[in-house]
Structures are given as structure tokens and as C-alpha cells.
Amino acid sequence: MEDHFECGANAPTPAPEPTTSATEVPLTETPTEMSTATATETTSATSTETPSESAIVTPVGTATGAPTSAQRLAARADCQNLLIDDFELQSRLTFLYYNAIFVPSSDDGSMKSVVVGTPAPHRMTMTPRNVESYWYSEFNCVDAVNTFDGISMRIKATAGTTLTIQLQSSSSCSSEENLQTVEQTSSQLGWSFDGTEKLYSIPFSKFKGLEIEQLVNILFTDLTRPVSYGPLAFYCGDTASEYIAATTSEAPTPTSTVPITTETGNALVINTFANQASNNLNFWHGGDDGLNLTWGRNKLTIQTNDTDLAFYSSDAFTVALQQHNSACNDSLAPYPETWDSLKAVRYASATDIYIPLEHFMINRVRVIGFALKGFYTTTPASFTKLEIVKTAPSSMKIPSKLPNGNLIFACTRPNSSAFAIDDGDPSLAQSVLSVIRSSNIKVTFFIVGLPLLDPTTNLTNVYKEMQADRHQIALHSYTHPPLESLPTYADIDWEYDNDLSAVKQALGIDAPRYFCPPFGNEGARMRQRLAAKLWDPYVVNWSVDVEDWRWAETDTPEKQLDAFRRDVAAGGNLVVMHYLYNSTVSYLSEFIQIAREMGKELMRVDQCLEDPDAPPL
């Protein structure tokens, strides 16, 4: 949600320590206890209720035969189901092509669609193009002897659906060499579907002749209709049991407080939500397409869990104050120039939110509007008034301001421009290096941590070569999720901690301060947690988008050039692109030429932001 008002000299001038106030109903935050991933004993291929989080692991069945010493080690009395994939993140599965144990998983583009999070969290729905479509998930050479008797998962499919499952083992523990493949159809496994979700098992005993000492892969093919899967895991013993994906709680909100001002005076009412077209200052307000808005009498209710959507003018959202560009010109990029985001619940009472304007770290001479954004639960939030006030109830306490870094969309150095290049296809990396070397420029590479640690990508050597050429290496998360959308602080911290560790381990870089949020998805939560890890970080977005994600694989890839010219002509100078596609890489030299023709000096992101720690030009 956005509320606009006039920029510059006519913008409202706040009194000492003024406070924004938004009246909201309801407003609660109730953390839940953290639970761990567990499994529950459930007979396969029968309809079951969703198991509770306190369910326990099925005991190991009685071993037969004489196990080797390695098998004895594997056959632990406290065996727990071994996760293959919990279908937590779309980007991990279809952007990085990894499963939950961080080994390859993909449909190789054979499916019509592979969608994570539907029809429920920790579910994945695949829709085949034809019966030749397939999807596979690799293992780390699992020895199942005397430990695991099969693989289980929840499946939902319509009546009449059939499919085939292949299991592979390798005498050399390789997913590509010395493979033994055994398959069974769903009919041979005794499966039938009726449109409801049930627990199904893949008993190894059904796969005659399969050597289960070195299992490396499972593959689903011959699908006749769309199929939805729940978490995929090896189960212990001879009775199929289920892996329950872990849920975690939001970390407690900070409790330190400072008194609020008690000055009196008239409030500047920005919005009472009486008019769907404009706010009380007669400026536009409205929401992004896809935002569920319900208008009542002097009331607006917002419901979404898409953190990219906002109403520009529940507790699980962000309040942002936006700063206009220096010309106060809507047609110049970037617009807005930046904003600061604060987590609403930290400033909330049971019915109201009070935020000191001084907590928004922007140039308040150029304020252009408020935004209510970053909704990360589906709990509805209802608003009745948005205003700037000089005082607040005497009982109201305001938390101390948490640092949350600098949100950047543009270079500050005059006539400068920078390419912020995100991770892509390792096979195209050398082509990118060749172009930037021949063009004699320096750029910034934002890298994802997980592929960096995967030796099969060769990305560690690639980025060491880029380091040697004095390009800037920066952070882009560990598994490329939309960070503000992650449910808990723990999930966000995990991404940062592992990304920092990967960059340190692979490249020897300690705590780089520049971070590009995947998909540009930012908000108060991810910014505050980043600032807790790094001193005064830069959260880097962009003012020039080549739109490779839109045009690169279409019949009109040249539209990437049009998008580049459009944004640079509008004043943009911070470029985002990926080396995911041949067409994008092939246009890189033209992007550089266009920028130079428009008078831009090309450099690294830290240099274009005049960072005193950046190397000299």
C-alpha cells in the first residue's frame, strides 16, 4: 500500500520526534515453539490425517543376514528418516537445481511446470508435457542395508493417474557411471489415487535385483496427469513412516524501549481510507496488482503473504518511508530513490502502531510517501487511519532503532555506472570474463553460496579468476530464496551465515558488506538481520533492468537492449543482469557500448557508490 504526498519544499515538516501512527485491527504476535523434523509411523497408500509435530520415528526393523562393519555403523538404534527433499524453496529446486541435501535435482526442462508450495507448504506439483517428462533427485550414495527399507512421500493425484519410478545404484557411487537401474510402475507398487493426499511408500523389496548399498538416484516418469508430492525421505525399518518438515518460530522481538515525545499539536492526517482513489491529501494511493484489498467504511483490510506486494500510502508486515530522487521528478530513475523499512510489530500496541519519523534513515526533506509492504503471513491486517502526530499515549513505549543498512538503487558518483552481475550458468562465465576484459572495465559479481561449494560447477575457480582481475565479489544468499518471505529470523540467518561461510571458505573473503537480495525481495526483517551480521551493509537493487528474465528465451531477445536503453535514458545507472542465458551474454558488449555512448564511466558497485574502502579507479 502506498500513500503519496508532495516532494520537496511543500512536504510536511515534522515537529520534534514526530511519530507515524497507523490504527490496525487485530495486532498480535504469538511466537510458536520450535519443533524438529520428525517422522510418524503410517501405513503407506492409505488415507491419513496430517500427522502432529510430536510424532516419533518408527523403530528400526530387525536386521537379517550378517552385516559388514560399515553396515553395523549404518544400522543405528536411533535411526531417523533420512530426508531427500522437503520442497521448501522454489528457487532451490528450479533455479539452483538442488534438493534439500544439496545435490542435483531437476526435470531438465521436460515438465510443463514444477511448482513448489502448492497445494500446500512443503509440497511440489509437477505437470508433465507428455509421458516422456521426468523429474529426478539424487542422493549422496546412500547405504540402505539393514537401515532403510524404502522411500516414502505424500502424493495427491486424480483417479486414473499412473507413473513409473526408477531407482538407481552405482558401484562407483556416481550418478553418471556404473549405474544399475530398476523400475516399477505405480500399478506394480499397488498404488491408486482418488484426488486426496495419502502417504505412499517405495519398498526396496519391490525392486528385484537392486543393489541398495550405493543408492544414488530416484526418477519419476511416465506421468499421465499432474501429481503433487510431499517431503521425500528414506524410512527406517519395514513399515513406511513419514518425514515431517520442521517448523520454526519467529525470534522474539526486541524489548529495549525509549520514551516517546509528549509534545502536543495537531496531527497531519494522511489517510482515513475513505476513498479508494486518493488519500486525505488528495494524492494517489493504491496497491500492487494481486494484493487482496477489502474496503469498508473508513477502513482498509489487506490480506496477502506475498512480500513483493505492497499497499502504498496483522503485525507481520513492514512500514516504509520513501525518499524521492534529487530532482523530485517522477519520470527520472530511480523513483523512489530509496526507502527505509521498519517492522511494524516492534512499534505496536494492541490497536495502534507509533513509529518516530527519525527512525526512518532517509532524507526527510524529500519524503514522497509511506508504504505498507512485506506481508509474510496471510493474517488480514485492517487499517483505519494513517497520520503524522506530535505525540502518542503516555503509556506507549518505543523500541530503540535497529540498524538495517543502506538500500541502494543508483550510483552516487557523477557520470558513473556499474554492472551488478548475478550468478548464472557456469558454462557462460568465461564468455562474460572475456567481454569485460576486452572492454577494460571492472564489475561486481553477486554470488550464491551453495553452488560455489559444489565442485562440479567450477565456480570457485571462476570467481578466483575474477578476484585476480580485481572485480568486486559480493553476496547473493546461500540458496537464492526471497528472503523477506522466509517465515522466521532463523531461516533468514541461516541463509546469511552459510553464504558468508561459503565465500570465506571458497574465496577467502571475510564479511563483504554488499548484498543483492534475490528477486529484489527486501524488507525490514531481512535488512535488520543482515545489519546484525555485517557492519553498515549495502542492500543493492537496481535502476537499470535488462529484463533478461522476461526476454532472453523468447523470439525477441533483442528487447533486452531496448530495456537497457530505456532505463539508462531515464537516468538509471546501476545495472542488474544474469549470465543465465546465451542471448544476455551476447548482448553484454552492446550494453557496455550504449552506456559509454551516453557518457557513463563504468566501474564496480562499491566504486560508483564512492565507498572509501573501494579500490581507486
C-alpha positions, 0 to 999 in steps of 0.5 A: 500500500502506498500513500503519496504526498508532495516532494520537496519544499511543500512536504510536511515538516515534522515537529520534534520526534514526530511519530507515524501512527497507523490504527490496525485491527487485530495486532498480535504476535504469538511466537510458536515453539520450535519443533524438529523434523520428525517422522510418524509411523503410517501405513503407506497408500492409505488415507491419513490425517496430517500427522502432529509435530510430536510424532516419533520415528518408527523403530528400526526393523530387525536386521537379517543376514550378517552385516559388514562393519560399515553396515553395523555403523549404518544400522543405528538404534536411533535411526531417523528418516533420512530426508531427500527433499522437503520442497521448501524453496522454489528457487532451490529446486528450479533455479539452483537445481538442488534438493534439500541435501544439496545435490542435483535435482531437476526435470531438465526442462521436460515438465510443463511446470514444477511448482513448489508450495502448492497445494500446500507448504512443503509440497511440489506439483509437477505437470508433465508435457507428455509421458516422456517428462521426468523429474529426478533427485539424487542422493549422496550414495546412500547405504540402505542395508539393514537401515532403510527399507524404502522411500516414502512421500505424500502424493495427491493425484486424480483417479486414473493417474499412473507413473513409473519410478526408477531407482538407481545404484552405482558401484562407483557411487556416481550418478553418471557411471556404473549405474544399475537401474530398476523400475516399477510402475505405480500399478506394480507398487499397488498404488491408486489415487482418488484426488486426496493426499495419502502417504505412499511408500517405495519398498526396496523389496519391490525392486528385484535385483537392486543393489541398495548399498550405493543408492544414488538416484530416484526418477519419476516418469511416465506421468499421465496427469499432474501429481503433487508430492510431499517431503521425500525421505528414506524410512527406517525399518519395514513399515513406511513412516513419514518425514515431517518438515520442521517448523520454526518460530519467529525470534522474539522481538526486541524489548529495549524501549525509549520514551516517546515525545509528549509534545502536543499539536495537531496531527497531519492526517494522511489517510482515513481510507475513505476513498479508494482513489486518493488519500486525505491529501488528495494524492494517489494511493493504491496497491500492487496488482494481486494484493487482496484489498477489502474496503469498508467504511473508513477502513482498509483490510489487506490480506496477502503473504506475498512480500513483493506486494505492497499497499502504498500510502496483522503485525507481520508486515513492514512500514516504509518511508520513501525518499524521492530522487534529487530532482523530485521528478517522477519520470527520472530513475530511480523513483523512489530513490530509496526507502527505509523499512521498519517492522511494524510489530516492534512499534505496536500496541494492541490497536495502534502502531507509533513509529518516530519519523527519525527512525526512518534513515532517509532524507526527510526533506524529500519524503514522497510517501509511506508504504505498507509492504512485506506481508509474510503471513496471510493474517488480514491486517485492517487499517483505519487511519494513517497520520503524522502526530506530535505525540502518542499515549503516555503509556506507549513505549518505543523500541530503540532503532535497529540498524538495517543498512543502506538500500541502494538503487543508483550510483552516487558518483557523477557520470558513473555506472556499474554492472551488478552481475548475478550468478548464472550458468557456469558454462557462460562465465568465461564468455562474460570474463572475456567481454569485460576484459576486452572492454577494460572495465571492472564489475561486481559479481553477486554470488550464491553460496551453495553452488560455489561449494559444489565442485562440479560447477567450477565456480570457485575457480571462476570467481578466483579468476575474477578476484585476480582481475580485481572485480568486486565479489559480493553476496547473493544468499546461500540458496537464492530464496526471497528472503523477506518471505522466509517465515522466521529470523532463523531461516533468514540467518541461516541463509546469511551465515552459510553464504558468508561461510561459503565465500570465506571458505571458497574465496577467502573473503571475510564479511563483504558488506554488499548484498543483492537480495534475490528477486529484489525481495527486501524488507525490514526483517531481512535488512535488520538481520543482515545489519546484525551480521555485517557492519553498515551493509549495502542492500543493492537493487537496481535502476537499470533492468535488462529484463533478461528474465522476461526476454532472453528465451523468447523470439525477441531477445533483442528487447533486452537492449531496448530495456537497457536503453530505456532505463539508462535514458531515464537516468538509471545507472546501476545495472542488474543482469544474469549470465543465465542465458546465451542471448544476455551474454551476447548482448553484454558488449552492446550494453557496455557500448550504449552506456559509454555512448551516453557518457557513463564511466563504468566501474564496480558497485562499491566504486560508483557508490564512492565507498572509501574502502573501494579500490581507486579507479 
